[in-house]
Amino acid sequence: MRLFNFYSSGCISCQTISSRLSTKFTVIDVDINENPVTAAKYSVLTVPTLILVDSMGNEVVRCRAVDELLKVV
């Protein structure tokens, strides 16, 4: 499974997410300011947004915080 970490460079709470999850998932960091098309494709409206997808690219779960994600996986 892959985890999309949608963030913004100015978001303080976004900055530690990748390091906390990189041992559990393949983390793909997506800066919403540099990649607005990707953010729109996944309907990301706020950051941080974490989207776990399966091998087929289907969304499994969407969360706004690391702790919330770790509770459901």
Helices and strands as residue ranges (DSSP letters): E 2-7, H 17-21, E 26-31, H 36-41, E 49-53, E 59-63, H 66-72
